[in-house]
Amino acid sequence: MEVRQSFIPHWRLVAMLLLASLLSGCGMNNIPTYDEQVKAAWAQVENQYQRRADLIPNLVETVKGYAKQEQETLTAVVEARAKATSIQVDANTINDPQKLQQFDQAQQQLSGALSRLLVVSERYPDLKSNQNFLSLQSQLEGTENRIAVARRDYIAAVERYNTEIRTFPGRLWHMVLYRDLPVRETFKASAPQADKAPAVKF
């Protein structure tokens, strides 16, 4: 009798371990894993847009020193930056398509204003050869590339996540365990030429 009692818990433990291994291999954890990847990719998008916003004040000050008469263009950049940075975004933004679109439109307006500012430099040879300006231009160029990569990675993460919750067996796990996790919106071009970085040719 004692042997039998110790034998039963042993089989329960084996059964629980077997069940756990089957569940872990059947995609039950894919949805929260992909959800976290979407959030991480979104954080990188925010990070790159913030990097661009941080570069702009120095760029504006440098241009101002050489092209004081371009006040209208400088003001447009400053206002676009203020609007873009005033939109409060966090991980929950990806759950709100309207807020995501609002954020994207503000960033596109800033891209357009920056593009116009950089074109202005064509009229000022001294500005074009200024080392500070050249450094800022190079950093902005690199940032635009990083933004494009971060957005691409975010779009890929959203696609993977949305596919998981819409296909079998992810769809079943979504209905049973993760119903509170919504389908994610992805970036869409919100303006003409929105898929192109500002022109920075000199």
Secondary structure, 3 states (H helix, E strand, C coil): CHHHHHHHHHHHHHHHHHHHHHHHCCCCCHHHHHHHHHHHHHHHHHHHHHHHHHHHHHHHHHHHHHCCCCHHHHHHHHHHHHHHHHCCCCHHHHHCHHHHHHHHHHHHHHHHHHHHHHHHHHHCHHHHCCHHHHHHHHHHHHHHHHHHHHHHHHHHHHHHHHHHHHCCCHHHHHHHCCCCCCCCCCCCCCCCCCCCCCCCCC
